[in-house]
């Protein structure tokens, strides 16, 4: 089996056994994809093996690839052009005519960002990123206007936050004074507060593994307990690994709390 993707909305891993299932275009055989839930309390027991390109997951299933590049080779790497947009459309024809929300997001303890998304998926987008707080600061009629506003605000407020920065905030509270001061400059339409139920009394150890009892997910971060320690795993770092059942046999760094 191979880990070929993940879901940051519901929290899950996508696994494929790479065996063609006889469906779809015979020139591009696909394999069935299994969804593994990462709900709290789920026990994972996978040992990581070799890593290579995860191919591509389509509506028809998984199309494997043997290229060495991981998590995906150049042929299976795509870039969402809208993520690079600053108001000048990079597509052949503009198609973002839904109402868009400009938002602020907070990641504990005091990392903030600006972003845009379709208005109807604002709360989902904030959860996908693992935000601890969110503020809807403006609604505009299309994505072009939203990206122009985002680009202007990004000269003072970052428009992206890396996973390591988010990991640092696990088990910590948001600096409410700094967050409220930022929001006061915008008079938000609506604010959000999220609790992912991770109950981390100390910062989890950064690790790449798929063995343990799941505490939950926070955006791309999977938090699980194993051997008396708590670990934080970037789900993207798992993509491309071949796995077998049976749990890890690696010697892992233990958290300080594991020593009492």
N, C-alpha and C positions, 0 to 999 in steps of 0.2 A: 504494500500500500504506500501511497505518497500523499503528503499534505499538499493540496493544490490551491487552497484559498482559505478565507476566513470571513466572518460576518460580524461587523462592529455594531449592528443595530440590535439584533436579538442575542448576539454572543454565541458563536459557533465556529467549528472547523469544518472544512470540506476535504474529504478523503476520497481517493480513487485507487482502485486496484490495477489500473492501466490496461485491463483486458477489454478488448473490443466487444461490445454487446450486440452487434449485428444490426443496429439501428442507424438511421441517418445516411449520409453520403458515403458509399463504400470507398471512395477515394480518400476520405478523411475519417477513418474509423474513430469512434468515440467510446469511452468507457463510462459506466455508471458512476455517479457521484453520491457519496454517503455524507449526510449531515450529522455531525457530532455536536450535541448541545454542550454549552459551557455554563449551564445553570449552576448556581451554588449547590454544593454537595455532590456534584458529579465526580466520580473517580476516574481519572485518566491513567492509563497504563501503557504508554508507548515508548519504545526505545528508538532513539534517532540513529539512522544509518547514514548512508551517502546522501549528498545533496546535489541536485541538478535542476535544470529548468522545469518549472511546474506546468509548462504547456499553457493551454487556455481552456477555460470553462465557458461553454456556450449553453444555449437552451437545450441542445441535443445531448449534452454530456461533456466529458472531459477529453480533450485531444492531447495526448502525451507528447513529450519532447525529450530527447536524450542529450541535448546540448549541456555542456558543463556549466554555463552561466546560471547563477541562482540569485534571486528566486525565479527570474525569467530572463531568457536570452533576448537579444535585440529583435528577433522576429516576433516575439510574443510580449514585447513591452510596448504599451500604448500610453500616450500622454493626453490627458484631458485638456484640450486647448483653452477651455473657459477658465481654468485655474491660472493661466498666464495673462488673461485679459485685463486691461486697465481702462477699457472703454472703447477701444478700437477693435472691432470684431475680427477674430483670426480665422473665422470659417468662411466658406464660399458665400454663404447666405446666413444672415443673423436669424436665430430662431428662439431667442429667450424673451418672449413677449409676456410671460406670466408676471404677476406682481412679485417683486423681490424684497427681501428684508435685509437691511444692513444691521449687523449685530455686534455686540461686544461679548467676549467670553473670558472667564477667569479660571485659572488653574492654580491650585494651592501651591505655595502660599501667596505669591504676589506676581504671577505672570499673567499678563493680559494680552488679548489680541483683538483685531477687528476682522470681520468676515462678512460674506454675503451668501445668501441661499434663496431658493424659492420660498415665498412666505409660508406656504402650506407645510413645508417640511422643516421649519425653523427649530422646533424642539427636538426633532429627530436628529438634525444635523449637530446640534450642541451635544447630544448624548453620544453620537458617533465619534466625536472628538474627545470625549471624556471630560467635558467642561464641568467645573464645580458650580459656576454661576453663569448666567447669561442675561443679556439685556437687549431687547429689540428696540433699536433707537430710531429707525426710519423705515418707511415703506415707499417704494418707488415703482413705476409702472413697467420697467423691464430690466434685464440684466445689464445692458450697456450703461444705463445711468447708475445702477448699483455699483458696478466696477469702477466707474469714474470717482464716485464718492469714496469707495474703499481705498483706491490708489492715493487719493488726497489725504485721507486719515492715516494711511500707512507711513507717511513721512514722519509721524510722531508716535504711532502705536503699531507694534509689529503685526503683520498679517499672517504669521505662521508661528507655531510652537512645536519644537522637536519632541519626540517621544522621551528622550532622556530627561528633559525639563519636566515633563509630566510625571515621570517616575519619581523624581525628587519630591513631589508633592504628596505622594501616597502617605496616608496616616497623619497629614498635617491639615490645619484649618486655613481657610482663606483669610487674608488680611482685609477684614471688612472695612476698616477705615480707608485704606487705599482704594478698594473697589467702589465704595460709596462715593468717594471724591471724584473718581473717573466718571461714574454714572451721572453725577450731578451736573457735569458739563454738557450732558446730552438730553436730559429730561426723557427717560425711556418710556416707550409706549407700554411695555410689559417687561417684567423681570422673572427670572427662573432660578431655582436652587435645586441641585441634584444631589441625591445620596445613593451611592452605588452599593451600599451594604457590605463593604469590604472589611470594616471593623479592624483596621490596621493600627495597632498600638505602637508600632515601630516601623521604620521603612523596610519594605521587603528587599531581598537580595536580587540584584539583576542577574538573570540566568536565562539560558535557552534550553528548555526541557518541556516534556509533555507527560510527566508523571506526577501524580499527587491528587489531592482533593481540592476541587475548585472552590475558591471563595467568591469569585465573580469576575466580571470584566469591566473595564473602564476605558472606553474607546478601544484602542489597539492593545491595551495592556491586559493580560491575563494574570490574575493573582491566584496562586495555589499554595497549599501546604504540603510539605513532603519531608519526612525524616526529622520532624521537630522544628523545621524552619519554614519561613514564608518567602516565596519567590515571586518576582514580577517578570513576566515574559512578554516581549514584543511579539505579537502574533505574526507580524510580517517576517520575523526571523525564523519562524517555523516552516514557512512556505518553501516547498522544494525538497524537503527531507523525505527520504524513504523511511518508513517506520514499521516496526513489528511489535506485537503485543508482548507484554512481559515486564514493562517498566525499565527505567534507566539503570544502568550498572556503573555509571560514572561517579567519581568522587566529587561531591559538590561543596561549594563554600557554604558554611552554616551561618545563620544570623546570630548576632550576639545574644539575642533572647533565648536561643536554643540551649545556651549554657547556664541558664538560670541566674 
